């Protein structure tokens, strides 16, 4: 059996505490990053929904037009047509 001095035991404990603290900080930072990504994604979807992105609007003169998107204009261009 190997004898460990009090100083060695204290150094091992401090090293393990440092590793545990860094792991905890990493988990907290990952959680914050995930929260920011999801919040941004839901905000973009909500803004596009409020703006009427891609929804078809029918007019009394017999024409229709899709709603313009705020962020995804290149993916969903405005289209027009006649429905009567």
SVG drawing of the C-alpha trace seen along z (x, -y; Angstrom):
<svg xmlns="http://www.w3.org/2000/svg" viewBox="-64 -44 68 46">
<polyline fill="none" stroke="black" stroke-width="0.4" points="0.0,0.0 1.3,-3.4 1.3,-6.2 -0.1,-9.6 1.0,-12.6 -1.5,-15.2 0.0,-17.7 -0.5,-15.2 -4.0,-14.5 -4.8,-18.2 -3.3,-18.8 -5.3,-15.9 -8.5,-17.3 -7.8,-20.8 -7.1,-19.4 -10.4,-17.4 -12.3,-20.5 -10.8,-22.5 -11.9,-19.8 -15.4,-19.7 -15.7,-23.5 -14.7,-23.7 -17.1,-20.9 -19.9,-22.8 -19.0,-26.1 -18.9,-24.3 -22.4,-22.8 -23.8,-26.2 -22.2,-27.9 -23.6,-25.1 -27.1,-25.6 -26.9,-29.4 -25.8,-28.9 -28.6,-26.4 -31.1,-28.8 -29.9,-31.7 -30.0,-29.6 -33.6,-28.3 -34.8,-31.8 -33.4,-33.2 -35.0,-30.5 -38.4,-30.8 -38.2,-34.6 -37.5,-34.4 -40.4,-32.0 -42.7,-34.1 -41.8,-37.3 -42.3,-35.5 -45.7,-34.2 -46.8,-37.7 -45.6,-39.2 -47.7,-36.6 -44.7,-34.9 -45.9,-32.7 -49.6,-33.1 -51.9,-33.6 -54.0,-36.8 -57.0,-37.0 -58.3,-40.3 -61.7,-41.3 -60.5,-42.0 -59.8,-38.3 -56.0,-38.3 -54.0,-36.7 -50.5,-37.4 -48.3,-35.6 -47.2,-37.5 -43.6,-38.9 -41.1,-37.3 -38.9,-39.4 -35.8,-37.2 -36.3,-34.5 -37.1,-36.6 -34.8,-34.6 -36.4,-31.3 -40.0,-32.4 -40.3,-35.1 -43.6,-36.9 -45.9,-35.3 -49.0,-36.6 -51.8,-35.2 -55.4,-35.3 -58.0,-33.1 -61.2,-34.0"/>
</svg>
